[in-house]
Amino acid sequence: MHTVDQLIVIVLFDQVDLLDVTGPPEVFHLARRETEEAAAYDVVLAAETMDPVVTAAGVRVLPDVTFDALASRSIDTVIVPGAVEADDGGRLRPTVDPVVVRRVRELSARARRMTSVCVGAHILAAAGLLDGKRATTHWSTAQQLAADHPAVEVDADPIFIRQGDVWTGAGISACLDLSLALIADDLGEAVALRVARQLVMYLKRPSGQSQFSVPLEQASTTRRIEDLRHYILRHIAEPLTVTQLAEHAHISDRQLTRIFKNELGTTPHAYIESVRVERARHQLESTDATLERVAAACGFGTLDTLVRSFRRRLDTTPTEYRRRFRTTPA
């Protein structure tokens, strides 16, 4: 457990996402309120100048300090939020300002721990801080992050990922999950859980929990693949095979595999497993069915297969998932 005596710097720049900036300070403030051990958390907003910064929501935020003023200070944690801007075609792209990238690189030389929220991962990557590491970002920009930075192993699914002292968080509200995880790393799970209760959040989402729902994660462009996806949902409790799906679509096994790869970026087996896990998650959250019944209803066949799939997809067990996310009384 890390002894807390730390300066937490949140990087501030124009058009930054507001919750990325304001969420973490609220979490660390609650930690200070919950335990004296967190009293030394010192959260500051740092920007290029002391002028007000206009966020993407139009709210003006005042910096606490300039980057230059931090030059002589030891930093424990740097949090890099994200921002998006429209390109010439009207498509939204992450904002990667070279000045901000340079400042983040400078801060990293004096920081124990570097973190990003949402598309802030693109700034960390541009600063060279994610090379050779596994990282996440908002699901909508994950492909771009992977294309722009081949040295980064991009995983669009988890809520957050830790690689040593570099942490990356997913979509905007994941800044709360990431902050709770940092507190748990510093002060232990008990303190983080007390803070989560004050936030009226689920106690703590495991880092492997998916940031979006599997059946809705991608939009396909052909009626054939849409028909196959609906077929899978209707028959999810059955032992679905590639051959069975190919016969339903009146194509060969090889064609089916190629279509899934091109349309959904995955294999038929992996897609079926992801849908089964999603269905199991829903049942674990909303029913009191035994794990054996959940496994059978979702097509896993055996409890062992259900457990292995949960560990592979969510980095947790069905029992632990139900304990954290059950929405109905036992």
BALOBA-1460 file (C-alpha; in Angstrom, 3 decimals):
// residues 330
<rec num="1" residu="m" x="0.000" y="0.000" z="0.000"/>
<rec num="2" residu="h" x="1.342" y="3.430" z="-0.962"/>
<rec num="3" residu="t" x="1.791" y="6.019" z="1.796"/>
<rec num="4" residu="v" x="-0.287" y="9.023" z="0.785"/>
<rec num="5" residu="d" x="1.667" y="12.287" z="0.666"/>
<rec num="6" residu="q" x="0.923" y="13.294" z="-2.850"/>
<rec num="7" residu="l" x="0.247" y="15.981" z="-5.356"/>
<rec num="8" residu="i" x="-2.340" y="15.028" z="-7.972"/>
<rec num="9" residu="v" x="-2.162" y="17.132" z="-11.132"/>
<rec num="10" residu="i" x="-5.091" y="17.260" z="-13.555"/>
<rec num="11" residu="v" x="-4.094" y="18.601" z="-16.969"/>
<rec num="12" residu="l" x="-6.378" y="21.388" z="-18.163"/>
<rec num="13" residu="f" x="-6.786" y="22.689" z="-21.725"/>
<rec num="14" residu="d" x="-9.463" y="24.285" z="-23.899"/>
<rec num="15" residu="q" x="-12.527" y="22.195" z="-24.864"/>
<rec num="16" residu="v" x="-11.620" y="19.424" z="-22.418"/>
<rec num="17" residu="d" x="-14.512" y="17.184" z="-21.307"/>
<rec num="18" residu="l" x="-15.899" y="18.679" z="-18.094"/>
<rec num="19" residu="l" x="-16.567" y="15.464" z="-16.158"/>
<rec num="20" residu="d" x="-13.045" y="14.228" z="-16.910"/>
<rec num="21" residu="v" x="-11.791" y="17.291" z="-15.024"/>
<rec num="22" residu="t" x="-14.315" y="17.579" z="-12.180"/>
<rec num="23" residu="g" x="-14.983" y="13.887" z="-11.448"/>
<rec num="24" residu="p" x="-11.591" y="12.863" z="-9.976"/>
<rec num="25" residu="p" x="-11.339" y="15.845" z="-7.546"/>
<rec num="26" residu="e" x="-14.741" y="14.947" z="-6.129"/>
<rec num="27" residu="v" x="-13.651" y="11.353" z="-5.539"/>
<rec num="28" residu="f" x="-10.402" y="12.375" z="-3.840"/>
<rec num="29" residu="h" x="-12.286" y="14.964" z="-1.760"/>
<rec num="30" residu="l" x="-14.620" y="12.247" z="-0.481"/>
<rec num="31" residu="a" x="-11.609" y="10.097" z="0.336"/>
<rec num="32" residu="r" x="-10.252" y="12.900" z="2.515"/>
<rec num="33" residu="r" x="-13.612" y="13.117" z="4.230"/>
<rec num="34" residu="e" x="-13.760" y="9.375" z="4.821"/>
<rec num="35" residu="t" x="-10.301" y="8.834" z="6.298"/>
<rec num="36" residu="e" x="-7.449" y="10.836" z="7.776"/>
<rec num="37" residu="e" x="-5.051" y="8.718" z="5.708"/>
<rec num="38" residu="a" x="-6.172" y="10.627" z="2.613"/>
<rec num="39" residu="a" x="-5.632" y="14.062" z="4.145"/>
<rec num="40" residu="a" x="-2.467" y="14.605" z="2.100"/>
<rec num="41" residu="y" x="-4.221" y="14.292" z="-1.259"/>
<rec num="42" residu="d" x="-3.605" y="17.674" z="-2.911"/>
<rec num="43" residu="v" x="-5.474" y="17.982" z="-6.219"/>
<rec num="44" residu="v" x="-4.606" y="20.874" z="-8.538"/>
<rec num="45" residu="l" x="-5.716" y="21.861" z="-12.033"/>
<rec num="46" residu="a" x="-2.723" y="22.807" z="-14.175"/>
<rec num="47" residu="a" x="-2.838" y="24.726" z="-17.453"/>
<rec num="48" residu="e" x="-0.504" y="26.635" z="-19.758"/>
<rec num="49" residu="t" x="-1.639" y="29.981" z="-18.301"/>
<rec num="50" residu="m" x="-3.850" y="31.131" z="-15.436"/>
<rec num="51" residu="d" x="-6.566" y="32.252" z="-17.861"/>
<rec num="52" residu="p" x="-9.976" y="30.544" z="-17.556"/>
<rec num="53" residu="v" x="-10.295" y="27.371" z="-19.621"/>
<rec num="54" residu="v" x="-13.537" y="26.808" z="-21.537"/>
<rec num="55" residu="t" x="-14.595" y="23.149" z="-21.402"/>
<rec num="56" residu="a" x="-16.553" y="21.299" z="-24.084"/>
<rec num="57" residu="a" x="-19.696" y="21.864" z="-22.012"/>
<rec num="58" residu="g" x="-19.125" y="25.633" z="-22.132"/>
<rec num="59" residu="v" x="-18.330" y="25.840" z="-18.418"/>
<rec num="60" residu="r" x="-15.318" y="27.974" z="-17.569"/>
<rec num="61" residu="v" x="-12.767" y="26.452" z="-15.193"/>
<rec num="62" residu="l" x="-9.996" y="28.353" z="-13.431"/>
<rec num="63" residu="p" x="-6.554" y="26.693" z="-13.238"/>
<rec num="64" residu="d" x="-4.860" y="26.450" z="-9.842"/>
<rec num="65" residu="v" x="-1.350" y="26.587" z="-11.232"/>
<rec num="66" residu="t" x="0.599" y="26.804" z="-14.482"/>
<rec num="67" residu="f" x="2.726" y="23.986" z="-15.840"/>
<rec num="68" residu="d" x="5.846" y="26.117" z="-15.374"/>
<rec num="69" residu="a" x="5.037" y="26.628" z="-11.691"/>
<rec num="70" residu="l" x="5.139" y="22.848" z="-11.220"/>
<rec num="71" residu="a" x="8.671" y="22.551" z="-12.584"/>
<rec num="72" residu="s" x="10.275" y="22.222" z="-9.164"/>
<rec num="73" residu="r" x="7.572" y="20.129" z="-7.504"/>
<rec num="74" residu="s" x="7.483" y="16.374" z="-7.054"/>
<rec num="75" residu="i" x="4.275" y="14.902" z="-8.458"/>
<rec num="76" residu="d" x="2.608" y="11.691" z="-7.427"/>
<rec num="77" residu="t" x="-0.198" y="11.333" z="-10.001"/>
<rec num="78" residu="v" x="-0.945" y="13.051" z="-13.292"/>
<rec num="79" residu="i" x="-4.473" y="12.702" z="-14.696"/>
<rec num="80" residu="v" x="-4.832" y="13.504" z="-18.407"/>
<rec num="81" residu="p" x="-8.453" y="14.122" z="-19.472"/>
<rec num="82" residu="g" x="-9.701" y="14.044" z="-23.049"/>
<rec num="83" residu="a" x="-11.320" y="16.252" z="-25.647"/>
<rec num="84" residu="v" x="-12.659" y="15.803" z="-29.158"/>
<rec num="85" residu="e" x="-12.879" y="18.080" z="-32.175"/>
<rec num="86" residu="a" x="-14.580" y="17.831" z="-35.577"/>
<rec num="87" residu="d" x="-12.407" y="17.270" z="-38.647"/>
<rec num="88" residu="d" x="-13.130" y="18.715" z="-42.119"/>
<rec num="89" residu="g" x="-15.679" y="15.961" z="-42.744"/>
<rec num="90" residu="g" x="-17.552" y="16.636" z="-39.511"/>
<rec num="91" residu="r" x="-16.234" y="13.486" z="-37.834"/>
<rec num="92" residu="l" x="-15.170" y="13.739" z="-34.207"/>
<rec num="93" residu="r" x="-11.524" y="13.040" z="-33.473"/>
<rec num="94" residu="p" x="-9.558" y="13.185" z="-30.210"/>
<rec num="95" residu="t" x="-7.795" y="16.477" z="-29.610"/>
<rec num="96" residu="v" x="-4.036" y="15.994" z="-29.436"/>
<rec num="97" residu="d" x="-2.441" y="19.429" z="-28.981"/>
<rec num="98" residu="p" x="1.366" y="19.266" z="-29.373"/>
<rec num="99" residu="v" x="1.794" y="21.760" z="-26.534"/>
<rec num="100" residu="v" x="-0.276" y="19.607" z="-24.186"/>
<rec num="101" residu="v" x="1.602" y="16.490" z="-25.311"/>
<rec num="102" residu="r" x="4.922" y="18.184" z="-24.524"/>
<rec num="103" residu="r" x="3.698" y="19.294" z="-21.111"/>
<rec num="104" residu="v" x="2.429" y="15.803" z="-20.281"/>
<rec num="105" residu="r" x="5.782" y="14.337" z="-21.265"/>
<rec num="106" residu="e" x="7.537" y="16.847" z="-18.995"/>
<rec num="107" residu="l" x="5.201" y="16.059" z="-16.090"/>
<rec num="108" residu="s" x="5.741" y="12.315" z="-16.534"/>
<rec num="109" residu="a" x="9.452" y="12.730" z="-15.807"/>
<rec num="110" residu="r" x="8.579" y="13.870" z="-12.263"/>
<rec num="111" residu="a" x="5.469" y="11.753" z="-11.597"/>
<rec num="112" residu="r" x="5.143" y="8.399" z="-9.869"/>
<rec num="113" residu="r" x="1.921" y="7.539" z="-11.671"/>
<rec num="114" residu="m" x="0.508" y="8.599" z="-15.057"/>
<rec num="115" residu="t" x="-3.179" y="8.174" z="-15.870"/>
<rec num="116" residu="s" x="-5.619" y="9.121" z="-18.620"/>
<rec num="117" residu="v" x="-9.391" y="9.352" z="-18.820"/>
<rec num="118" residu="c" x="-11.389" y="8.605" z="-21.957"/>
<rec num="119" residu="v" x="-9.665" y="9.935" z="-25.097"/>
<rec num="120" residu="g" x="-6.905" y="11.391" z="-22.951"/>
<rec num="121" residu="a" x="-5.171" y="8.101" z="-23.791"/>
<rec num="122" residu="h" x="-4.395" y="9.586" z="-27.208"/>
<rec num="123" residu="i" x="-2.348" y="12.293" z="-25.486"/>
<rec num="124" residu="l" x="-0.456" y="9.742" z="-23.382"/>
<rec num="125" residu="a" x="0.221" y="7.720" z="-26.537"/>
<rec num="126" residu="a" x="1.437" y="10.787" z="-28.452"/>
<rec num="127" residu="a" x="3.816" y="11.477" z="-25.569"/>
<rec num="128" residu="g" x="5.246" y="7.962" z="-25.990"/>
<rec num="129" residu="l" x="4.040" y="6.834" z="-22.572"/>
<rec num="130" residu="l" x="1.944" y="3.896" z="-23.798"/>
<rec num="131" residu="d" x="4.470" y="2.243" z="-26.140"/>
<rec num="132" residu="g" x="4.713" y="-1.458" z="-25.403"/>
<rec num="133" residu="k" x="1.771" y="-1.258" z="-23.013"/>
<rec num="134" residu="r" x="-1.853" y="-2.413" z="-23.038"/>
<rec num="135" residu="a" x="-4.251" y="0.526" z="-22.825"/>
<rec num="136" residu="t" x="-7.910" y="1.440" z="-23.155"/>
<rec num="137" residu="t" x="-9.824" y="4.515" z="-24.246"/>
<rec num="138" residu="h" x="-13.375" y="5.421" z="-25.207"/>
<rec num="139" residu="w" x="-14.651" y="2.606" z="-27.414"/>
<rec num="140" residu="s" x="-15.450" y="4.993" z="-30.289"/>
<rec num="141" residu="t" x="-11.800" y="6.007" z="-30.782"/>
<rec num="142" residu="a" x="-10.073" y="2.720" z="-29.977"/>
<rec num="143" residu="q" x="-9.463" y="1.803" z="-33.613"/>
<rec num="144" residu="q" x="-7.932" y="5.204" z="-34.282"/>
<rec num="145" residu="l" x="-5.655" y="4.888" z="-31.243"/>
<rec num="146" residu="a" x="-4.458" y="1.506" z="-32.491"/>
<rec num="147" residu="a" x="-3.919" y="2.828" z="-36.027"/>
<rec num="148" residu="d" x="-2.057" y="5.955" z="-34.916"/>
<rec num="149" residu="h" x="0.108" y="4.129" z="-32.366"/>
<rec num="150" residu="p" x="0.951" y="0.559" z="-33.462"/>
<rec num="151" residu="a" x="3.287" y="0.141" z="-30.474"/>
<rec num="152" residu="v" x="0.268" y="0.340" z="-28.129"/>
<rec num="153" residu="e" x="-1.846" y="-2.761" z="-27.457"/>
<rec num="154" residu="v" x="-5.331" y="-1.225" z="-27.490"/>
<rec num="155" residu="d" x="-8.178" y="-3.020" z="-25.694"/>
<rec num="156" residu="a" x="-11.476" y="-1.163" z="-26.100"/>
<rec num="157" residu="d" x="-13.426" y="-3.297" z="-23.639"/>
<rec num="158" residu="p" x="-12.249" y="-2.705" z="-20.037"/>
<rec num="159" residu="i" x="-13.345" y="0.144" z="-17.784"/>
<rec num="160" residu="f" x="-9.694" y="0.768" z="-16.937"/>
<rec num="161" residu="i" x="-6.317" y="-0.901" z="-17.404"/>
<rec num="162" residu="r" x="-3.247" y="-0.742" z="-15.206"/>
<rec num="163" residu="q" x="0.197" y="-1.362" z="-16.645"/>
<rec num="164" residu="g" x="2.661" y="-0.766" z="-13.838"/>
<rec num="165" residu="d" x="2.399" y="2.923" z="-12.948"/>
<rec num="166" residu="v" x="0.491" y="3.826" z="-16.112"/>
<rec num="167" residu="w" x="-3.309" y="3.649" z="-15.900"/>
<rec num="168" residu="t" x="-5.810" y="4.306" z="-18.702"/>
<rec num="169" residu="g" x="-9.567" y="4.728" z="-18.285"/>
<rec num="170" residu="a" x="-12.425" y="4.236" z="-20.712"/>
<rec num="171" residu="g" x="-15.484" y="6.370" z="-21.511"/>
<rec num="172" residu="i" x="-16.080" y="9.646" z="-19.670"/>
<rec num="173" residu="s" x="-17.787" y="8.424" z="-16.463"/>
<rec num="174" residu="a" x="-14.999" y="5.865" z="-16.044"/>
<rec num="175" residu="c" x="-13.007" y="8.701" z="-14.439"/>
<rec num="176" residu="l" x="-14.900" y="7.832" z="-11.247"/>
<rec num="177" residu="d" x="-14.000" y="4.142" z="-11.469"/>
<rec num="178" residu="l" x="-10.392" y="4.987" z="-12.218"/>
<rec num="179" residu="s" x="-10.184" y="7.392" z="-9.274"/>
<rec num="180" residu="l" x="-11.649" y="4.763" z="-6.952"/>
<rec num="181" residu="a" x="-9.084" y="2.264" z="-8.207"/>
<rec num="182" residu="l" x="-6.261" y="4.721" z="-7.508"/>
<rec num="183" residu="i" x="-7.579" y="5.224" z="-3.970"/>
<rec num="184" residu="a" x="-7.825" y="1.471" z="-3.470"/>
<rec num="185" residu="d" x="-4.227" y="1.145" z="-4.640"/>
<rec num="186" residu="d" x="-3.120" y="3.856" z="-2.199"/>
<rec num="187" residu="l" x="-5.306" y="3.224" z="0.835"/>
<rec num="188" residu="g" x="-6.893" y="-0.194" z="0.379"/>
<rec num="189" residu="e" x="-10.235" y="-1.570" z="-0.776"/>
<rec num="190" residu="a" x="-12.113" y="-0.658" z="2.424"/>
<rec num="191" residu="v" x="-11.534" y="3.075" z="1.944"/>
<rec num="192" residu="a" x="-12.423" y="2.901" z="-1.757"/>
<rec num="193" residu="l" x="-15.668" y="1.103" z="-0.953"/>
<rec num="194" residu="r" x="-16.644" y="3.764" z="1.594"/>
<rec num="195" residu="v" x="-16.028" y="6.459" z="-1.004"/>
<rec num="196" residu="a" x="-18.065" y="4.525" z="-3.575"/>
<rec num="197" residu="r" x="-21.002" y="4.401" z="-1.178"/>
<rec num="198" residu="q" x="-20.827" y="8.173" z="-0.758"/>
<rec num="199" residu="l" x="-20.897" y="8.509" z="-4.539"/>
<rec num="200" residu="v" x="-23.928" y="6.179" z="-4.658"/>
<rec num="201" residu="m" x="-22.035" y="4.044" z="-7.144"/>
<rec num="202" residu="y" x="-21.787" y="0.297" z="-7.418"/>
<rec num="203" residu="l" x="-19.114" y="-0.557" z="-4.910"/>
<rec num="204" residu="k" x="-16.396" y="-0.851" z="-7.513"/>
<rec num="205" residu="r" x="-16.542" y="-2.057" z="-11.068"/>
<rec num="206" residu="p" x="-13.735" y="-4.528" z="-11.768"/>
<rec num="207" residu="s" x="-11.200" y="-3.264" z="-14.305"/>
<rec num="208" residu="g" x="-12.274" y="-5.927" z="-16.773"/>
<rec num="209" residu="q" x="-15.937" y="-5.004" z="-16.873"/>
<rec num="210" residu="s" x="-17.040" y="-4.104" z="-20.369"/>
<rec num="211" residu="q" x="-17.663" y="-0.406" z="-21.019"/>
<rec num="212" residu="f" x="-20.534" y="-1.112" z="-23.389"/>
<rec num="213" residu="s" x="-23.155" y="-3.725" z="-24.155"/>
<rec num="214" residu="v" x="-22.028" y="-6.497" z="-26.497"/>
<rec num="215" residu="p" x="-25.139" y="-6.770" z="-28.712"/>
<rec num="216" residu="l" x="-25.057" y="-3.009" z="-29.386"/>
<rec num="217" residu="e" x="-21.326" y="-2.516" z="-29.699"/>
<rec num="218" residu="q" x="-21.116" y="-2.486" z="-33.487"/>
<rec num="219" residu="a" x="-23.432" y="-1.584" z="-36.307"/>
<rec num="220" residu="s" x="-23.267" y="-3.988" z="-39.235"/>
<rec num="221" residu="t" x="-23.821" y="-2.894" z="-42.788"/>
<rec num="222" residu="t" x="-25.469" y="-5.969" z="-44.288"/>
<rec num="223" residu="r" x="-28.850" y="-7.556" z="-43.726"/>
<rec num="224" residu="r" x="-27.215" y="-10.992" z="-43.673"/>
<rec num="225" residu="i" x="-25.066" y="-10.259" z="-40.616"/>
<rec num="226" residu="e" x="-27.985" y="-8.560" z="-38.855"/>
<rec num="227" residu="d" x="-30.085" y="-11.689" z="-39.449"/>
<rec num="228" residu="l" x="-27.285" y="-13.848" z="-38.033"/>
<rec num="229" residu="r" x="-26.989" y="-11.699" z="-34.930"/>
<rec num="230" residu="h" x="-30.720" y="-11.941" z="-34.278"/>
<rec num="231" residu="y" x="-30.578" y="-15.668" z="-34.898"/>
<rec num="232" residu="i" x="-27.803" y="-15.998" z="-32.308"/>
<rec num="233" residu="l" x="-29.831" y="-14.035" z="-29.755"/>
<rec num="234" residu="r" x="-32.908" y="-16.205" z="-30.325"/>
<rec num="235" residu="h" x="-30.937" y="-19.450" z="-30.015"/>
<rec num="236" residu="i" x="-28.313" y="-18.434" z="-27.478"/>
<rec num="237" residu="a" x="-29.213" y="-21.289" z="-25.095"/>
<rec num="238" residu="e" x="-28.464" y="-23.835" z="-27.805"/>
<rec num="239" residu="p" x="-25.002" y="-25.247" z="-28.699"/>
<rec num="240" residu="l" x="-24.464" y="-22.932" z="-31.680"/>
<rec num="241" residu="t" x="-21.791" y="-23.911" z="-34.203"/>
<rec num="242" residu="v" x="-20.197" y="-22.210" z="-37.180"/>
<rec num="243" residu="t" x="-21.691" y="-24.842" z="-39.460"/>
<rec num="244" residu="q" x="-25.178" y="-24.241" z="-38.043"/>
<rec num="245" residu="l" x="-24.882" y="-20.488" z="-38.583"/>
<rec num="246" residu="a" x="-23.479" y="-20.976" z="-42.078"/>
<rec num="247" residu="e" x="-26.369" y="-23.233" z="-43.025"/>
<rec num="248" residu="h" x="-28.847" y="-20.674" z="-41.692"/>
<rec num="249" residu="a" x="-27.219" y="-17.978" z="-43.845"/>
<rec num="250" residu="h" x="-26.841" y="-20.334" z="-46.859"/>
<rec num="251" residu="i" x="-23.093" y="-19.767" z="-47.084"/>
<rec num="252" residu="s" x="-19.974" y="-21.807" z="-46.401"/>
<rec num="253" residu="d" x="-18.205" y="-21.962" z="-43.036"/>
<rec num="254" residu="r" x="-15.282" y="-20.044" z="-44.520"/>
<rec num="255" residu="q" x="-17.544" y="-17.310" z="-45.890"/>
<rec num="256" residu="l" x="-19.241" y="-16.986" z="-42.506"/>
<rec num="257" residu="t" x="-15.919" y="-16.535" z="-40.717"/>
<rec num="258" residu="r" x="-14.803" y="-13.948" z="-43.265"/>
<rec num="259" residu="i" x="-18.068" y="-11.995" z="-42.938"/>
<rec num="260" residu="f" x="-17.811" y="-11.867" z="-39.138"/>
<rec num="261" residu="k" x="-14.211" y="-10.731" z="-39.352"/>
<rec num="262" residu="n" x="-14.965" y="-8.007" z="-41.888"/>
<rec num="263" residu="e" x="-18.257" y="-6.810" z="-40.377"/>
<rec num="264" residu="l" x="-17.705" y="-7.220" z="-36.640"/>
<rec num="265" residu="g" x="-13.944" y="-7.561" z="-36.338"/>
<rec num="266" residu="t" x="-14.167" y="-10.876" z="-34.536"/>
<rec num="267" residu="t" x="-14.773" y="-14.594" z="-35.068"/>
<rec num="268" residu="p" x="-18.178" y="-16.308" z="-34.827"/>
<rec num="269" residu="h" x="-17.022" y="-18.227" z="-31.725"/>
<rec num="270" residu="a" x="-15.824" y="-15.071" z="-29.980"/>
<rec num="271" residu="y" x="-18.996" y="-13.173" z="-30.857"/>
<rec num="272" residu="i" x="-21.237" y="-15.958" z="-29.562"/>
<rec num="273" residu="e" x="-19.272" y="-16.065" z="-26.321"/>
<rec num="274" residu="s" x="-19.559" y="-12.284" z="-25.910"/>
<rec num="275" residu="v" x="-23.357" y="-12.434" z="-26.345"/>
<rec num="276" residu="r" x="-23.583" y="-15.284" z="-23.841"/>
<rec num="277" residu="v" x="-21.563" y="-13.340" z="-21.305"/>
<rec num="278" residu="e" x="-23.797" y="-10.310" z="-21.837"/>
<rec num="279" residu="r" x="-26.931" y="-12.429" z="-21.288"/>
<rec num="280" residu="a" x="-25.385" y="-14.004" z="-18.185"/>
<rec num="281" residu="r" x="-24.482" y="-10.575" z="-16.801"/>
<rec num="282" residu="h" x="-28.098" y="-9.497" z="-17.096"/>
<rec num="283" residu="q" x="-29.354" y="-12.626" z="-15.323"/>
<rec num="284" residu="l" x="-26.791" y="-12.293" z="-12.545"/>
<rec num="285" residu="e" x="-27.798" y="-8.664" z="-12.013"/>
<rec num="286" residu="s" x="-31.566" y="-9.135" z="-12.080"/>
<rec num="287" residu="t" x="-32.460" y="-12.712" z="-11.034"/>
<rec num="288" residu="d" x="-31.732" y="-15.152" z="-8.231"/>
<rec num="289" residu="a" x="-31.140" y="-18.064" z="-10.627"/>
<rec num="290" residu="t" x="-28.344" y="-20.412" z="-9.590"/>
<rec num="291" residu="l" x="-25.092" y="-20.219" z="-11.497"/>
<rec num="292" residu="e" x="-25.835" y="-23.635" z="-13.016"/>
<rec num="293" residu="r" x="-29.192" y="-22.369" z="-14.346"/>
<rec num="294" residu="v" x="-27.569" y="-19.201" z="-15.695"/>
<rec num="295" residu="a" x="-24.934" y="-21.297" z="-17.452"/>
<rec num="296" residu="a" x="-27.588" y="-23.505" z="-19.040"/>
<rec num="297" residu="a" x="-29.897" y="-20.638" z="-20.038"/>
<rec num="298" residu="c" x="-27.076" y="-18.737" z="-21.716"/>
<rec num="299" residu="g" x="-25.715" y="-21.701" z="-23.657"/>
<rec num="300" residu="f" x="-22.491" y="-22.247" z="-21.707"/>
<rec num="301" residu="g" x="-23.447" y="-25.841" z="-20.993"/>
<rec num="302" residu="t" x="-21.421" y="-26.148" z="-17.789"/>
<rec num="303" residu="l" x="-20.606" y="-23.939" z="-14.845"/>
<rec num="304" residu="d" x="-16.887" y="-24.319" z="-15.583"/>
<rec num="305" residu="t" x="-17.377" y="-22.871" z="-19.066"/>
<rec num="306" residu="l" x="-19.326" y="-19.931" z="-17.612"/>
<rec num="307" residu="v" x="-16.560" y="-19.215" z="-15.097"/>
<rec num="308" residu="r" x="-13.811" y="-19.439" z="-17.735"/>
<rec num="309" residu="s" x="-15.675" y="-17.072" z="-20.055"/>
<rec num="310" residu="f" x="-16.219" y="-14.539" z="-17.274"/>
<rec num="311" residu="r" x="-12.555" y="-14.646" z="-16.332"/>
<rec num="312" residu="r" x="-11.507" y="-14.241" z="-19.960"/>
<rec num="313" residu="r" x="-13.981" y="-11.466" z="-20.809"/>
<rec num="314" residu="l" x="-14.423" y="-9.568" z="-17.548"/>
<rec num="315" residu="d" x="-11.466" y="-10.605" z="-15.408"/>
<rec num="316" residu="t" x="-13.796" y="-11.634" z="-12.590"/>
<rec num="317" residu="t" x="-16.020" y="-14.573" z="-11.586"/>
<rec num="318" residu="p" x="-19.821" y="-14.855" z="-11.910"/>
<rec num="319" residu="t" x="-20.115" y="-14.955" z="-8.110"/>
<rec num="320" residu="e" x="-18.077" y="-11.798" z="-7.663"/>
<rec num="321" residu="y" x="-19.947" y="-10.067" z="-10.490"/>
<rec num="322" residu="r" x="-23.311" y="-10.828" z="-8.883"/>
<rec num="323" residu="r" x="-22.079" y="-9.624" z="-5.488"/>
<rec num="324" residu="r" x="-21.092" y="-6.251" z="-6.936"/>
<rec num="325" residu="f" x="-23.874" y="-5.609" z="-9.413"/>
<rec num="326" residu="r" x="-27.018" y="-7.368" z="-8.232"/>
<rec num="327" residu="t" x="-29.970" y="-4.999" z="-8.598"/>
<rec num="328" residu="t" x="-32.604" y="-7.160" z="-6.874"/>
<rec num="329" residu="p" x="-32.594" y="-8.407" z="-3.264"/>
<rec num="330" residu="a" x="-31.394" y="-11.943" z="-2.628"/>
